[in-house]
Amino acid sequence: MRHMGRRSFAMGAAGMVAALMTAGDAVAGPRPGAARRRRRAAPGELRGVWIATVANLDWPSAPGLTAAAQQAELAAHLDRAVELRLNAVFLQVRPTADALWPSPFEPWAQCLTGVQGQDPGWDPLGTAVREAHARGLELHAWFNPYRVANHTDPSRLVATHPARLHPDWVLPYGGKLYYNPGLPEVRAFVQDAMLDAVSRYDIDGVHWDDYFYPYPVAGQVFADDAAYEEYGADFPDKAAWRRDNTDRLVSGTAERIKEIKPAVRFGISPFGVWRNAATDPLGSDTRAGVQTYDDLHADTRAWVKEGWIDYICPQIYWNIGFAAADYAKLLPWWAETVRGTGVDLYVGEALYKAGDPAQPAAWQDPAELSRHLDLAATHPEVGGHVFFSARQVEADKIGAMARVVADHYQVRARTPC
């Protein structure tokens, strides 16, 4: 999912964004009034790995494997995490508005059996929680709030899918189907669907990635005019209304997690650039072609400042010295952003780029990722790193992960929670 275009968006020139208005901390319209979450201090370094299930990216390796084979593969990923002295896994449990547990809200995930809605004969999330904890690993349940399908044909969804039952909830865009974030009933539903897992399982965290409003696709329009006409009258423009919709999802989910299980942490892993400094003086010294505030309508900086989340894990998926988005410039920007807020900072690391011949020369050096951790060690706000993804952790084609372990993970870290 991250590897399938999530983080490969091109970096644009500063001139493309210089004309945008400076917004700073302001978000037009009333900001949701979620109370600050009480969080526990993390006593140890977090060392994590994402396990992606969408399109069988990491696990299961193919749809339709037997339950025993799926369980064996899952155990192998967990064992590998222990071997590398990691202490957390981020398992994608709601990849396309379907579920890796027996959900009363959504069908069984297609990645398990190859048929959406078909019972796999076991409970993957329940098993993952039990097996991770048995190994001393945290299990963060990774959800995607709005993605419905990696195609635009609702008839390909199981007949009982909520998107089939409520076709007015769904919009096609960029070759995919999405729930419309502008509808209050959609936001309530996706919260219900995700938080069912919180109430049922002893998960350590609720984790979201970078998909809120979809990434821009040239020449296409996200057709939410009707929802904006109905609900957007109090906002100066559609962008401000959209950001408020995303704020409401984040703050509302934070409140509901606290009500259900206060010990469960809530974290988000956004695209690494909030805004460029050329757009907003509070932004980073970058020239990114995508800015979460403007393009994804996700005010990631505000979520930290408001204390709605327990941790943020920005995807700083570029090498040190990359001109448009330098890791060495983004890392201190995020450290400054979390300073004094009580929100923990973990860094998303692009292990999948290591050894990829399509990537810049820096990524052909097995030591590039280790240098990221060297730099992070000079910023006390950084509480750990999460690597994308499990398949690359297993393959480690040029030894970049082995170098990280040798240089930085010589002993096992304490579990952070």
N, C-alpha and C positions, 0 to 999 in steps of 0.2 A: 504494500500500500504506500509506504513512504517511497520505496524504490521505484514504484510505478508512476513516476511523475510528481509525487508529492513534494519533493525537494529539489527537483531538477530545473526549476524555472530560471530563465536567463536573467542575468543582472543587466539592467538598463543604464543609460547614461544619466547623469544628474540633471541634464537639461529637460528630460522627460517629465520630471516631477517638480522642477523649481517653481512652476507657476501655481502650484497648489497652495491653498491658504494654510497659514500656521494655526494649529489648534491647541497645542500644548496639552494641558490636563483637561481642557473643557470638552464635554460631550453635550451636544445640543439636546434639549429635552430633559425631563426629569430622570435622574439616575436612580436605579432601584435601591431600596433602603435596607439591604441585607446587613445584619450586624456582623462585626468582625468575628471570625472564627477563633475559638481557643485551640491552640495547637501545642503539641509537645515538642520540646527541643530534641533534635536528633543527636544522640550520643556518639554516633559513628558515621563513617563515610558511606554513602550509598554507591554501590557498584551494580549497575543493572544492564539488562538486555531486553530488547523488544522481541516478542514472538508474534509475528504477523500471521493471521489466518486468512485474510482476504485473498481470493484467487489462489489459495494454498501457497502463499508466498514462502512461508517458513514451515508451517505445520497445519494440518497433516500434509505430508509430502505430495499426496494426491487424494482426490475425493474417492470415496468408495472403499477405502481400506477397511479391514475388519476392525472391530473394536479393540481386539488384542494388539493389532499392529499399530493402531493409533496411540494406544496407551504406551506401548514400548517406545515409540518415537518421542512422545511427550517426556517420558522418563529420561530418555537420552539427552534431551535439551536441558532438563533440570540437572542431570548429572554433570553435563559439560559446564554449566554455570558454577557448580560447586568446585569442579576441577580447576577452574580459572580464578577461584577465590572471589566470585561475585556473591552478592547477597540479596538480589532482587530480580524478579522477572515481571515483565509487563505483557500480559497475555491478552491478545485481542479477542474479546468475547462477544462483541456485537459488530461484525464487520460491515454488513449491508442490511441494517434494520431486520436482522434475524439473530438467533441466539445460540450460544454454546452451553445452554442449560435449559431445562424444561420450563420455559417462560409461559405464563398465561397471557402475555401480551403479543408475542411475536413468534414466528415459526422457527423450527430448528434450522440452523445454518446450513446452507448448501455445501459449504466447504467440507463438511463431514462425510456425507453419503453421496454427494453429487446431485441430490434431489432436495430442493428446499422443502422444509416441513416434514421430512422423513426422520423418524426417531432413530438415532444411531445405536441405541441399545445400551447406552451408558451415559453418565453425567460428566462431560468433560470439565466444566468449571469446578464442580465439587471435587472431582478427582485431582485436578490441578492444585487446588487450595490445599488439600490434604497432603499430597506428595511434596509440594513445595515446602510446606511447614515442617514436614518430617526431615527435610534436608537443611533446615535453618534458613530457608529463603523466604523473603516477603513475596506475596502475590498481589500485584496491582491489576485490577480488572480494567482493561483498555476498551473504551467504547467510542464509536463514531456516532455523534448525535443525529445527523441529518441525511447521510448518504443512504439511499434506498437500493440502488442497483448500479452496476457498471454498464448499463445499457439503458435504452429509453422505451422499452416495450413492456408496459404493465402486465400484459397477458402472459409474460414469461414468469411472473411471480406466482407463487402458490395461491390458489383461489381465496384462501382465508387470510391472506396477507392484509394488514391494515391499509396499505396503500391501494389495494384493490377495493376494499370496503369503503374507503374514503378517497376517491380519486381527486377530489377537490383539494386534498392536502399536498398533492405532488406536482412538481414542476420538472420538465426535462431541460437539461442544459449541458452543453459540452459533451454530448454522447452519454450522459448519465441521468439518473433520476434522483431527485432530492425532495425531502420534505421541505415545505415552505416555512422558514423561520419566522415569518411575519404573522402567522396565525397563532393566537394564544392557545387554541386547542391542540395544535401540533406541539408547542413547547411543553404543555402539560403532559401530553402522551409520551413524548420521548423521555421525559423525566421519570414517569411511572415505569416505563419499560426498562430503563437503566437501573433505577433504584430498587427494583424487584431483586436484583442480584445482591444488593447491599443488605437487604433484610434477610435473605436466605443463607448467605455464605459468610464465612469468617475471612473476608478479603481484607487486605491491609490498605488498599487505596482504590479510589475511583480516578481513572486516568483518561484524559482526552488528548487527541493529537491536534493537528493544525487545521482541520476542516470545519469551518463554520459556514458562512456564505462561501460558495465555491470560488476557486481560483478563476480569474478572468480568462475568457476564451474570446479571441479576436472575432468580431463580427457577429457575436451571439448576445442575446439579451436574457437576463434572468427575469422572467415575466411575472413580477409580483406587484404590478400596478394596482390590481383590484384590492389586495390586502393593504397597500399603502393608502389608497383612497379611503378605506374603511377605518384604518387605525392610525394613520400618520398625520392627522391634522395639527397636532401640537408641535410638530418638528419643522425646522426651516427647510429641510430637504430630505430626500429619500436616504441618503447616506447616513445622516444623523439618526433617522428612524431605524435603519438596519442595525446600527451599532447599539442602539438601545435594546433592540430585540435580543441581540447576542448577550448584552449585559444582563438582561433579565434571566436568560437561560443559565448563565454562570452563577449569578447571585442566588437565584432561586434553588438551584441544585445544591449549592453550598449550605443553604439553610436546611434543606430537607435531609441532607446527609447528617448534619448535626442533630437533627431531631430523631433520626432512625438509629444511628450508631456514631456517637461523637468521636470515638477512637479512630474511625476510618478517615484517612487523609484524602484530600481532593487536590489533584494536580493536573496541570495542562502543559503540553509540549507544543508550543507554537512555532511557526516559521520564525527564523532567527532575527528578522528585522521588524521592529515596531514601526518606525518612520525614519527616513533619511534626514540628516541635519539640514539638507537643502530645502526640505519640506517644512521642517519644524526644528527650531533651535534645541529642543529637548531630545531630538532624535540622535541616532548614531552616525558616526563618520563613515557612512556607506553610500553607495550609489545603486541600491537594489532596485530591480525592476518591479518587485512586489513589495508592498508595505502592508502589514496586517491591518493597521488602522484604516487605511484608505481602500484597500482592495478586497480584504476578507471581512471588513466591517467588524473587526475584533480588536478592541482596545486593550491589548495585553498588558500594557504598562499600568493602566488604571486598575486592572484586577489585582495587581500586586499592591499598588498604593492603597486600595480600598480594603485589602486584607481578606478578599473573598476566597482565595485559594491558599492551600497550605504549602504548595511548592510550585515552582515553575521550572520547566526543563526546555529552554529554547533550543531549537535545532540549529546549532551553529555549524553548519555543514560545509564550511569552506576552509581552505588551508590557510596557514599563517602566511601573510603576504599577498593573498588574493586581492587584486586591486579594488573590485567593486564591493566586496564584503570580506574584510580581513578578520580572521579569527582573533588576531591580537588586538583588534579595536572593538569588536563586538563583545568579547568576554568582559573587559572592564566596564563597558556600558551596562551590561546586565548586572554586574556586581554592584555598581552604583545604584541601579534601579531598586534592588532588593534591600540595600543597606538600611537598617533601622526599622524595617517593616515587619520582621518576624516571619516573612515568607522565605522558605528554603530555596536555594538555587542549585539545580543540577544541570549539567550540560549534555545536550544530545550530540552524540559523536557519529560521524559518517563513516563507520567502518566499511560500508559497502563500496566506498570510493577507493579504498586502498588496493592498489594493483590493477585498477580498471584503466585500460589503455586509453579510454576516451577522456580521462581526467587529466588535469595539469600535472606537470612533472613532479610537483611536491608529493602527489599521492602515489607515486611509484617508489617512494622511499619508505621502507617499513618503520622508520622512526618518526614519521610525521605525527601520528596520533600520540605517541609518547611525549612529544614536545608540547602537544596541547595540554597534557596533564601536568607537565613541568610548569607551564605558564599559569595554569589554574591554581597551582600550589602557592603562587605568590598573591592570590586573592582569597582572603579568609572567608569571604562570603560563599565561595563555591563549596558545596557540600557533597559533591560526587558527580558521576558521569553515567550515562546510559548509552549503550551501543546498538546501532541498527545494522543488521538484525541478526537473529539466531542462526540463520543459514550461513551468513558470513562469519559469525563467531565459530561455527563448526568448521567451515572450509579454511578460513584464514589463509588466503592464497599466497600472500607474500610475507606472512609472519608478523603483521602489524599488531594483532591482538596478543600474540606471544611476547612481543617486545613490551607492550603495555604491562603485561603481567610480570615480566622479569624486572622491569624498572620500577613499578609502582605497587604491585599487588603481591609482594613476596610473602606476606602473611595475610590470613583471612581477616577481613574487617568485621567489626561487631555489627549485628543487625541494627539498622538505624532506628527502628521503632520498638 
